[in-house]
Amino acid sequence: TEANGSNTDINITLKNVGSTSLETSYFIILINGTSKEFTCSNSYLYPENEVYFNVSSLVSTGQRRLKVVTDNGISDYFDFTIKLK
């Protein structure tokens, strides 16, 4: 995470450990169950490669749950906390 005024940006690194190429424009990023807009470093996530997502301007602090859903329905989640510096 990094501060953006009173908001926070988060940077997410994803690695494809499968054998299927995934189109990142069809991914869904949820934070606490709410879909968020994002930017991504590449249009495709190829097997054994990484891509970087950025979600900008999250408001407030506290516990969050990040869930990423791929274009073929595979998903994973991560819990994190945003703290004021």
C-alpha positions, -999 to 999 in steps of 0.1 A, spaced: 0 0 0 10 36 -4 -5 69 8 -24 90 -17 -34 121 4 -60 108 28 -67 78 6 -46 46 0 -35 29 -32 -28 -8 -31 -5 -28 -54 -13 -64 -60 11 -90 -76 -4 -121 -90 14 -152 -104 -3 -177 -127 8 -211 -114 -17 -228 -138 -14 -238 -175 -40 -214 -190 -34 -178 -202 -58 -154 -185 -71 -121 -199 -67 -96 -171 -94 -72 -183 -120 -98 -173 -107 -101 -138 -128 -89 -109 -112 -73 -78 -134 -71 -47 -125 -53 -15 -148 -62 14 -172 -75 -12 -173 -44 -34 -160 -45 -70 -132 -20 -75 -117 -5 -107 -81 -13 -113 -52 -9 -137 -30 -38 -147 6 -41 -161 -4 -65 -189 -34 -76 -209 -27 -113 -203 -14 -133 -174 5 -162 -190 14 -194 -172 43 -190 -147 43 -152 -152 33 -123 -129 12 -92 -134 7 -62 -112 -26 -46 -104 -32 -12 -88 -64 -2 -70 -65 36 -63 -80 58 -36 -93 34 -10 -109 56 17 -104 51 55 -84 26 75 -90 -8 90 -93 -44 81 -100 -54 45 -105 -86 25 -92 -86 -10 -106 -112 -34 -94 -116 -70 -116 -136 -94 -100 -146 -128 -118 -147 -161 -123 -185 -158 -137 -182 -122 -107 -192 -102 -104 -170 -71 -83 -163 -41 -84 -139 -12 -61 -120 12 -68 -102 44 -49 -69 51 -51 -38 73 -48 -2 62 -31 20 89 -25 57 91 11 66 90 
